[in-house]
Amino acid sequence: MPIMHPPYYVLASASAALVHPTIQYHYKDDPPLDLLPQPGEQVLVLDYDPETSAPPTIQSISPSISVTGLRVEEAPGAAAAAVDEGVARNDRMFIIETTTAQDRPMDSSMTERKPPQTVLAQFKQRNALLRRSLDYPISPSQA
C-alpha cells in the first residue's frame, strides 16, 4: 500500500471563522510533556499515521477549546500553486472544527426564570453541539 501524504493545508474553524494554526511536529519518541499548553495557548493534537489506513484523529488538550470534528476538503487554487512550485503534495486541506467556552451555551443561575422559548432554544443548541461531537471521529468512508 503506498503511503499517502496528509493534506498540505490545515485550518481551524473557530467562532465561524477559519484561522491558520501554528503547527509543531511531535513524533512518538518526543517527550509528551512538550505538548502541555503554555498560559494563553490552545493545543490541539492531530494524530496521523501514514502507514495505516486509519483516519486521522484530533483532540484538544486545552481546557478552553473542544474539537467537534475534522473534515478533509479541496483547497481552492492549491493544485495550481503546487505546479508552479514543482512540488508533489496532497493539495487537500484539513479543517479542524472547534468550539470554545465563549461559543458554548452559557449556564445561568438556577434561580433565574427564562421564557420557555429561550430554554428550548438552549436545549436544541446544546444537543446539536453534542451530536456533532459524538459524530466525531469520522469513519474511514468519510475520510
N, C-alpha and C positions, 0 to 999 in steps of 0.2 A: 504494500500500500504506500503510495507516495505521501510524503509529509506535506501537509497543507500549511501555508503560512497564514497567520492570523490576519484579520483586516488591518490595513495600514493605518487607518484613522480611528481615533477614539474621541467620542464626545460624551458629555454628561448632560442629562436633562435635569435642570434644577429650576423649580418655580416656573415651569412652562418656557424656559429659555434654554438654549443649547450653549454649553461652555466647553472650552478646551481645558482638560485637566492636565496637571503636571504629572508626567509619567516617570516612575522609577522602576527599574527591573530588579527583582529579587529572585534568587534561584533556591532550589531545595537545600543547598548546603549553606545558605546565608543565615545569620542569626535571626531568629524570629522577633527578637526584641527591637530590631531595627525598624519594624513596621509600626510600632506603637506611635499614635498621633502625638505631635507636639502641641502645646497650647495654641488654640485657634486654628488648628489644622484638621482637615477631614480626610480620612484614609479609607479608600476602597481597595479591596484585594481581588484582582481578576486572576482566576486560576485557569490556565490554558496549557494543555499538554498536546503538542502537535503529533506525538507518536501514538495517540489513541483516537478513537472516533467519538469519544465522549464530548458533549458540547461544553463550552467554557462556562464557568460559574463565577459569580461575583458576590461579594459580601462587604458590608461596612463594618469596620472595627472602631468607628467613631460613634459616640452616643447621640450626636445631634443630627445624624443623617442615616436614612434607611434605604436599601436598594429594593425596588419593586419590580425590576425586570431588566432584561438585556436583549436588545434587538440587533440584528445584523441587516444593514440596508446598503443599497448602492450609494456611492459617494459621487454626486454630480460633478462632472468635469475631471475626476481623478484619473481616468484612463488616458486622457489627453496629456495631463501633466507627466504621467509615468513614461509615455512615449517620448516626450520632449527630453526627459532626463535619461532615457535609455536604461531604465531600471525595471526588472521583473518583480512585481509585487501584487498582493491581493488588494485590489482597489475598492474593496467594500469598507464599510465603517461599522464599528461597534457604537451603539447608543445605549448608555447606561441610564436607566430610568431611576430617579431617586425622589425621595420626599424628605423634607426637613421638619424640625419641630414647629417652625412657623407655618408650614403648609398643612400640618395635621390639624384636624378639628380640635378646637380648644375645649377643655373641660372647665365648666364654671362651677361655682359652689352649688351644692345640692339644695340650698335654701332659695335660690333664685328661680322664680317661676317664669317659664318661657311659653310662648304660644305653641300649640300642638304642631303647627306647620314648621316652625323652626326646629323643634325636636325631631320631627320626621325627616327633615332635610339633613340634619346632622347624622342621623342614623343611616340614611342612604349613602351619604358621603363616606362614612366610616366603613360601611360594608363594601363599597366599591374599592376602597383602598385595600381592604383585607382580601378581596377577590383577586386583585392584581398581584398582591404579594404571594398569595397561595398558588397562583398560576405559575410563578417563577420557582425553580429554574425551568427553562424552556426544554421541550422534548427534542430529541435528535431530529425529528421530522421538521421542526420549525427552524432549526439551525441551518 
